[in-house]
Amino acid sequence: MSLGDDHGYGDSARAESSGEYGGSGTTRTRLPDSDSYGGARRGRSSSRSLVTVVGVVVVLIAAIAFANRGGGDSAGSAAESQDRPQTSTTAPSGTQPVQTTNNGVPSGFPRTEQGAQSAAANYAVALGSTQMFHKDARHALVDGLFTAEAAARLKAPMDQAYSADFLKTMGLDANGNPPTGNTFVSRVVPVGTTVSAYTDATTKVAVWYMGMIGMSGERSTDPVTSTWKTWTFDLRWADGDWKITEDTQTDGPAPVPGDDRAATSDEISKAIEEYGGFTYAR
């Protein structure tokens, strides 16, 4: 499928924040005791230095005692630790990425929960790429990533969705190519994955991702924008790998936009050419 049901990422907003400092009172200026460059400054009193040192030592001792204290309300501490999210839900597994590919897409994922998550993340990258805008490449991706039944069902509707009229609205010709001197951008960058149901035969994996889509060029009227979405895949173990049977997308969750300066079209085009993608593993 495309990056979104509307075949685009949508508009991204830029948040602006402002603040000011204020206050009242008289500003006190202390003149130098001697020449600013050649003279010596008046030293601080030894009593003030001693008080500062003693204060720091007391704080350190208190911090060490707090960190090393034992006993206490062990039951309460255990209950609190159970309420906290486990780091294993977001931490990487350390499992190495797969070493095989199918039409340039990683393949041969383990028949495990982690393998299903890795598969879903890499499938999102492939289905969100510019290859989806070329008929032959799109068919190859669908045949490789979906079950045979799902692929046969989806090809015709996808061809209708990626019609010449739709490609034209994206600034592409009927074959999915951008105008000379322009760079068409369509990328998915997975941020994380989660499993809502799993067996060794079927599983459901959601991929939270940031996407980019648009045309980079001096005369482009559709600049590259970013969006945040969640792509959910129903996977089935078939032909020695995880295959997609169904997929859906929802918007967000999106973080508050930052104050980063928007790049020029030349900078975007150069970055797309210089920075390749990754093979994702849970």
C-alpha positions as CSV (number, residue, x, y, z in Angstrom):
1,M,0.0,0.0,0.0
2,S,1.0,3.6,-0.2
3,L,2.3,5.7,2.7
4,G,-1.2,6.7,3.6
5,D,-4.8,6.0,2.5
6,D,-4.8,9.4,0.8
7,H,-1.4,8.6,-0.9
8,G,0.4,11.4,0.9
9,Y,1.7,12.4,4.2
10,G,-0.3,15.6,4.6
11,D,0.9,19.0,5.9
12,S,3.3,19.3,8.8
13,A,3.0,22.2,11.3
14,R,5.8,24.1,12.8
15,A,5.3,25.2,16.4
16,E,6.7,28.6,17.4
17,S,7.5,29.5,21.0
18,S,8.5,32.8,22.5
19,G,9.5,34.0,25.9
20,E,10.9,37.1,27.6
21,Y,12.7,37.8,30.8
22,G,11.5,40.5,33.1
23,G,12.1,41.9,36.5
24,S,12.3,45.0,38.6
25,G,14.8,46.5,41.0
26,T,18.1,48.3,40.8
27,T,21.1,47.0,39.0
28,R,24.2,47.0,41.1
29,T,27.5,47.4,39.3
30,R,30.8,46.6,41.0
31,L,33.8,48.5,39.7
32,P,37.1,46.7,39.4
33,D,39.4,47.2,42.3
34,S,42.4,47.9,40.0
35,D,43.3,48.0,36.4
36,S,41.3,45.4,34.4
37,Y,44.2,44.0,32.6
38,G,47.3,44.4,34.9
39,G,46.0,44.6,38.5
40,A,45.0,41.8,40.8
41,R,41.4,41.2,41.9
42,R,40.4,41.2,45.5
43,G,40.2,37.6,46.8
44,R,37.1,36.1,48.4
45,S,37.0,35.7,52.2
46,S,38.2,32.3,53.5
47,S,35.1,31.9,55.6
48,R,32.8,32.0,52.6
49,S,34.9,29.4,50.8
50,L,34.9,27.2,53.8
51,V,31.1,27.4,54.1
52,T,30.7,26.5,50.4
53,V,33.0,23.5,50.7
54,V,31.3,22.2,53.8
55,G,27.9,22.6,52.1
56,V,29.0,20.5,49.1
57,V,30.4,17.8,51.3
58,V,27.2,17.6,53.3
59,V,25.1,17.2,50.1
60,L,27.4,14.5,48.8
61,I,27.2,12.5,52.0
62,A,23.4,12.8,52.1
63,A,23.2,11.6,48.5
64,I,25.5,8.6,49.1
65,A,23.6,7.6,52.2
66,F,20.3,7.8,50.3
67,A,21.6,5.7,47.4
68,N,23.1,3.0,49.7
69,R,20.4,2.8,52.3
70,G,18.9,-0.7,52.8
71,G,15.7,-2.1,54.1
72,G,12.9,0.3,54.2
73,D,9.5,-0.4,52.7
74,S,10.4,-3.3,50.5
75,A,6.8,-4.2,49.7
76,G,6.1,-0.7,48.5
77,S,9.3,-0.6,46.4
78,A,8.4,-4.0,44.8
79,A,4.9,-2.7,44.0
80,E,6.3,0.5,42.4
81,S,8.8,-1.5,40.3
82,Q,5.9,-3.6,38.9
83,D,4.0,-0.6,37.8
84,R,7.0,0.8,35.8
85,P,7.3,-0.1,32.1
86,Q,9.8,-2.8,31.4
87,T,12.8,-1.8,29.3
88,S,12.6,-5.0,27.3
89,T,9.5,-3.7,25.6
90,T,11.5,-1.0,23.8
91,A,15.1,-2.1,24.1
92,P,16.7,-3.7,21.0
93,S,17.2,-7.4,21.2
94,G,20.7,-7.5,19.9
95,T,19.7,-10.0,17.2
96,Q,21.7,-9.5,14.0
97,P,19.7,-8.4,10.9
98,V,19.0,-11.0,8.2
99,Q,21.6,-11.6,5.5
100,T,19.3,-12.4,2.6
101,T,17.1,-10.2,0.4
102,N,14.2,-10.6,-2.0
103,N,14.0,-7.9,-4.7
104,G,16.2,-5.7,-2.5
105,V,14.0,-6.2,0.6
106,P,15.4,-8.1,3.6
107,S,13.9,-11.6,3.8
108,G,14.3,-14.9,5.7
109,F,13.2,-13.6,9.1
110,P,13.1,-15.9,12.1
111,R,9.8,-17.6,13.1
112,T,9.8,-15.7,16.3
113,E,8.1,-12.6,17.8
114,Q,11.2,-10.6,17.2
115,G,11.5,-11.9,13.7
116,A,7.9,-10.8,13.0
117,Q,8.7,-7.3,14.3
118,S,11.8,-7.0,12.1
119,A,9.8,-8.2,9.1
120,A,7.1,-5.6,9.6
121,A,9.6,-2.7,10.0
122,N,11.4,-3.7,6.8
123,Y,8.1,-4.2,4.9
124,A,7.0,-0.7,5.9
125,V,10.2,0.7,4.5
126,A,9.7,-1.1,1.2
127,L,6.0,-0.3,0.8
128,G,6.7,3.4,1.6
129,S,9.5,3.7,-1.0
130,T,9.4,5.3,-4.4
131,Q,9.3,1.8,-6.0
132,M,5.6,1.7,-5.2
133,F,5.1,4.5,-7.8
134,H,6.4,2.2,-10.7
135,K,4.0,-0.5,-11.8
136,D,6.5,-3.3,-12.4
137,A,8.5,-2.6,-9.1
138,R,5.2,-2.4,-7.2
139,H,4.0,-5.7,-8.5
140,A,7.3,-7.3,-7.5
141,L,7.1,-5.9,-4.0
142,V,3.5,-7.1,-3.6
143,D,4.4,-10.6,-4.8
144,G,7.3,-10.8,-2.4
145,L,5.8,-9.3,0.7
146,F,2.2,-10.4,0.7
147,T,0.7,-13.9,0.7
148,A,-0.2,-15.2,-2.7
149,E,-3.9,-14.7,-2.0
150,A,-3.4,-11.2,-0.8
151,A,-1.2,-10.2,-3.7
152,A,-3.7,-11.5,-6.3
153,R,-6.4,-9.5,-4.5
154,L,-4.5,-6.3,-4.2
155,K,-2.7,-5.7,-7.5
156,A,-5.6,-4.4,-9.5
157,P,-6.9,-2.0,-6.8
158,M,-3.3,-0.7,-6.3
159,D,-2.9,-0.1,-10.1
160,Q,-6.1,1.9,-10.0
161,A,-4.9,3.9,-6.9
162,Y,-1.6,4.6,-8.6
163,S,-3.3,5.9,-11.7
164,A,-1.8,8.4,-14.2
165,D,-4.0,11.1,-12.7
166,F,-2.8,10.4,-9.2
167,L,0.9,10.3,-10.3
168,K,0.3,13.6,-12.0
169,T,-0.8,15.2,-8.8
170,M,2.4,14.0,-7.2
171,G,4.4,15.7,-10.0
172,L,5.3,12.4,-11.7
173,D,4.7,11.2,-15.3
174,A,2.6,8.2,-16.2
175,N,5.5,5.9,-15.5
176,G,6.2,7.3,-12.0
177,N,9.2,9.4,-13.0
178,P,9.9,13.0,-11.8
179,P,10.7,15.8,-14.1
180,T,14.3,16.3,-15.1
181,G,16.3,18.1,-12.4
182,N,13.8,17.1,-9.7
183,T,14.0,14.4,-7.0
184,F,10.9,12.6,-5.9
185,V,11.1,11.6,-2.2
186,S,9.1,8.9,-0.5
187,R,10.6,7.3,2.6
188,V,9.5,5.5,5.8
189,V,11.7,5.6,8.9
190,P,10.5,3.2,11.6
191,V,10.7,4.5,15.1
192,G,9.5,1.4,16.9
193,T,7.4,-1.8,16.7
194,T,4.9,-3.6,19.0
195,V,3.1,-6.9,18.9
196,S,-0.5,-7.1,19.9
197,A,-1.0,-10.8,19.1
198,Y,1.4,-13.6,18.3
199,T,1.5,-17.3,17.5
200,D,4.1,-19.1,15.4
201,A,1.5,-19.1,12.5
202,T,0.0,-15.6,12.6
203,T,0.8,-12.3,14.3
204,K,-0.2,-8.6,14.3
205,V,2.6,-6.0,14.4
206,A,2.3,-2.2,14.5
207,V,5.1,-0.1,13.2
208,W,5.3,3.5,14.4
209,Y,7.1,5.6,11.8
210,M,8.1,9.0,10.5
211,G,7.5,9.4,6.8
212,M,8.7,11.9,4.1
213,I,7.0,12.5,0.8
214,G,7.1,15.2,-1.9
215,M,9.0,16.6,-4.8
216,S,12.4,18.3,-4.3
217,G,13.2,20.8,-7.0
218,E,13.4,24.6,-7.7
219,R,10.0,24.8,-9.3
220,S,8.3,22.1,-7.2
221,T,4.8,23.1,-5.9
222,D,4.7,20.0,-3.6
223,P,7.7,20.3,-1.3
224,V,8.9,17.4,0.8
225,T,7.0,17.2,4.1
226,S,7.1,14.9,7.1
227,T,4.3,13.0,8.9
228,W,3.9,10.5,11.7
229,K,1.8,7.4,11.3
230,T,1.3,3.8,12.7
231,W,1.2,1.0,10.1
232,T,-0.3,-2.3,11.4
233,F,0.4,-5.5,9.6
234,D,-1.4,-8.9,9.9
235,L,1.3,-11.4,9.2
236,R,1.2,-15.2,8.4
237,W,4.0,-17.6,8.3
238,A,4.1,-18.8,4.7
239,D,6.8,-20.1,2.3
240,G,9.5,-20.0,5.0
241,D,8.9,-16.3,5.9
242,W,6.5,-13.8,7.4
243,K,4.0,-12.6,4.7
244,I,1.4,-9.8,4.9
245,T,-2.3,-10.7,4.7
246,E,-3.8,-7.3,5.6
247,D,-2.5,-3.9,6.5
248,T,-4.0,-0.6,7.8
249,Q,-2.7,2.8,8.8
250,T,-3.6,5.4,11.3
251,D,-2.3,8.9,12.0
252,G,0.2,9.6,14.8
253,P,1.3,9.6,17.5
254,A,3.1,12.8,16.4
255,P,5.5,14.7,18.6
256,V,5.4,18.5,18.9
257,P,7.2,19.9,15.9
258,G,10.5,21.5,16.7
259,D,12.0,24.8,15.5
260,D,14.4,23.2,12.9
261,R,15.1,25.3,9.8
262,A,13.5,23.8,6.8
263,A,16.1,22.6,4.3
264,T,16.3,23.9,0.8
265,S,15.3,21.7,-2.2
266,D,19.0,21.2,-3.0
267,E,19.8,20.1,0.5
268,I,17.0,17.6,0.5
269,S,18.0,16.2,-2.9
270,K,21.6,15.9,-1.8
271,A,20.6,14.1,1.4
272,I,18.4,11.7,-0.4
273,E,21.2,10.8,-2.8
274,E,23.9,10.5,-0.1
275,Y,22.0,8.8,2.8
276,G,20.8,5.3,2.2
277,G,18.4,3.2,4.3
278,F,18.8,0.5,6.9
279,T,17.9,-3.1,7.4
280,Y,15.8,-3.0,10.6
281,A,16.0,-5.7,13.3
282,R,14.2,-5.8,16.6
